[in-house]
C-alpha cells in the first residue's frame, strides 16, 4: 500500500530554512523563483518534534556515539582507563577503513542510532574488557577487529524514524535501511522575492543626552504558500520494523501519528523572531494498491497569483484542477482519497471524499490501515 500526502501551508513572513548566507532557501521552477524548504529540514522538524517523540521510538543522529557509549560504561562501573580507550577506538566504527579519529571523540560519519545500537556497542565493550582482563591487552584492539564483536545488526530493532527515513552506513555493526518514505522539497506555489528586515535594539539605560541604538542588524525573510508532498510505502515500513515487538500495532499507530506530526509541525528556523506557526490550508491523502507515486507539483508550473480570491484560494483551485486533469488523463487506480480544505470554496475534486475535520481524516487513514492488513 502506498500513502501519498499533499499539503498547502501558507506562511507569514518567516525564514524557515536558511542557505549559507542566512537567507531563506529558493529555487527556480517553471521559469520563476520560488521559496523552498528542503526535505532534510522537513524531516528533521518532524522527527525531533514532541508529537513524534510521543511514540517513544526515536533514534539519535550524531557523530558523538563514542561519548554515548562511554557514559553508559561509566554507569556500569567500567574503569576509566578502559572507558577512555574504548571511546577513542569507537571513533573508527562508523567509517569504512576503521581509522580512529585523532582530533576528538567523534566519528567521521554522522549516523542515526537506535537505543539498541548504543546498548549493543556498550555490551561489546564490556565483553572485550572481560575477555582481555588488563588495559595493555585492551589497548591493542582496533576498531575494525572490535566491530566483529558487535553482532546481530540484521535483526536488531530500529526506531520509527530510521524505518521511515532510512539509514546508510559503512559499518557492518549496523544495517542499512531502505527508506519507507520519500519527501520532496517544499516549494512555493507562486513567485517569491526575498525581503529584509532592518532592526535596531534600544538600550534600556540610555540617558536623555544620548542617542543611537544599542545594536542594529538585518534578517532576510519571505512569505510563501508551500506545496508539500511525501509518499509512504507502508509495506516497506512494515518490513523495516518487522523485528520490533508487535510490529503491526506499531505501524497502525505510527502512520496516523506521522501525518499528525506533518500537519501540526513547522520548521524551527527563526521561529523566535517570526512565530510562523501555521496549519495547512489543504490536506489531500491518497491510498493506492498500485505503488505508482505522483506529485502534483506541476499544478504550479504556472505560478499562482493573489488576484481575485487570493494566493491560498487560487493555489487550492490550481491543485484541484490539476488532480482532476491527472485523473482524467492517466486514470491511476486510487483506492481511497480524502481531502480537507477549509478555504476551498466551490473547488471540487471529481474523485474522493471531502472531510470536514482533521480527526475524521486520521480516522479514515486508520481504517485504511486495518483494511490493508486483512
Secondary structure by P-SEA (a helix, b strand, c coil): cbbbbbbbbbbcccccccccccccbbbbcccbbbbbbcaaaaaaaaaacccccccccccccccaaaaaaaaaaaaacccaaaaaaaaaaaccccccccccccccccccbbbbbcaaaaaaaaaaaaaaaaaaccaaaaaaccaaaaaaacccccccccccccccbbbbbccccbbbbccccccccccccbbbbbbbbbbcccccccccccccccccbbbbbbccbbbbbbbbaaaaaaaaaccccaaaaaaaaaaaaaaaaaaccccccccccccccccccbbbbbbbcccbbbbcccccccccccccccaaaaaaaaaaaaaaaaaaaccccccbbbbbbcccccccccbbbbbccaaaaaaaaaaaaaaaac
